[in-house]
């Protein structure tokens, strides 16, 4: 299967400092891929190079098999990009602006006419098409920004902080739009809101200190750090000291009369020991739940590990 996007040894230097070094990414399927990283980690540099805004110092970028160095125009036809601040001309109407963005992408006039109606309907802009951009709300401006990124039906859509500055209702609307777009193409989504990445993305790409530190599924990301605590409930609860004596349990915190949080070494044998002790002593265990680490804790750990690379 041909890669939709592939970077090989992608590196870029500003003056004497490397912003990114040896970034190797390969995506072969549709869906939403989250791009994570701290401020200054190299996310924006990577996105700008992929989208042709910036020329890399070293390495290659292939979009749908097209080498961006050798055939930049054809490669860029395969890309739709929404930067953090949407590139809007506020004195144009929605239709005028989208017509302009289609023309600068060298779309055929006949194709552009039908594409305009299609993209405005998809992005919920049809009833706003004659409205000046400067008179639109933040949510609608962001929809226009997304519309310009997909009007030419690219294989790859790169969205940088697409819900930045939106209210809760607008965030939900834009999220649903992104999910709809991802049914037909590959979406690379950058966001500093970790919960948004968790809600939307199927796979995670994380860059820290200019290096690729993680590239795998959301499930693998969520399980990157072994869980360290259990929530347990008993009908006939024992004293916390009894639970603390179970091999592998480090500490016990009493939550209520029947509920406890047990900090342990992450071994499954601890779960089995709790069940066994409960049956032997008539504690009548009613719940045993592994508490997963938050996405913030996982991000923090990956960021910390990157400093040792």
Secondary structure as GFF3:
##gff-version 3
##sequence-region A 1 309
A	DSSP	beta_strand	5	14	.	.	.	ID=ss1
A	DSSP	beta_strand	17	27	.	.	.	ID=ss2
A	DSSP	beta_strand	31	36	.	.	.	ID=ss3
A	DSSP	alpha_helix	43	50	.	.	.	ID=ss4
A	DSSP	beta_strand	58	63	.	.	.	ID=ss5
A	DSSP	beta_strand	66	67	.	.	.	ID=ss6
A	DSSP	alpha_helix	72	77	.	.	.	ID=ss7
A	DSSP	beta_strand	79	82	.	.	.	ID=ss8
A	DSSP	alpha_helix	94	104	.	.	.	ID=ss9
A	DSSP	alpha_helix	109	122	.	.	.	ID=ss10
A	DSSP	three_ten_helix	126	128	.	.	.	ID=ss11
A	DSSP	three_ten_helix	133	135	.	.	.	ID=ss12
A	DSSP	alpha_helix	138	150	.	.	.	ID=ss13
A	DSSP	beta_strand	156	160	.	.	.	ID=ss14
A	DSSP	alpha_helix	168	182	.	.	.	ID=ss15
A	DSSP	beta_strand	186	190	.	.	.	ID=ss16
A	DSSP	alpha_helix	194	200	.	.	.	ID=ss17
A	DSSP	beta_strand	203	208	.	.	.	ID=ss18
A	DSSP	beta_strand	211	217	.	.	.	ID=ss19
A	DSSP	alpha_helix	218	222	.	.	.	ID=ss20
A	DSSP	beta_strand	229	234	.	.	.	ID=ss21
A	DSSP	alpha_helix	240	244	.	.	.	ID=ss22
A	DSSP	beta_strand	249	254	.	.	.	ID=ss23
A	DSSP	beta_strand	259	264	.	.	.	ID=ss24
A	DSSP	alpha_helix	268	281	.	.	.	ID=ss25
A	DSSP	beta_strand	285	291	.	.	.	ID=ss26
A	DSSP	alpha_helix	295	306	.	.	.	ID=ss27
###
